[in-house]
């Protein structure tokens, strides 16, 4: 009889843990699965890498050994606040928008803002007709990569012989 009560108590404790565990957590506009480690989960947000994610955890006071689903609502709010307040707390070499064109200062952007900023930068390069802008327009490599064997579309690499030369070789 006592064993049965213990088993029921264990099942109730497991059920309570499952109720507290969140399978999806929204941090900085991104849904993250609850099974993920905190550092790996925060690194899924566009614009935040593993190193910055660890710094964010330290700033928010969240242990890096926990899973995302085990965090309380206050921990999630602290993480979101830490992500939004990275600008003044990180060195400039660690931020992803150094010397921003419009703002003129270093800042950390995440999510859609990062994508929009990149698109605006490329459009500005195209508009002023810089070398990089022209390469972007033409769909060619921008950073000096070779184009002899790579970046080819719908073509074979190497020498192609004509049909007449192939017919002569067969005879």
Secondary structure, 3 states (H helix, E strand, C coil): CHHHHHHHHHHHHHHHHHHHCCCEEEECCEEEECCCEHHHHHCCCCCCCHHHHHHHHHHHCCCCCCEHHHCCHHHHHHHHHHHHCCCCCCCHHHCCECCCCCCCCCECCCCHHHHHHHHHHHHHHHHCCCHHHHHHHHCCCCCCCCCCCCCCCCCCCCCCCCHHHHHHHHC
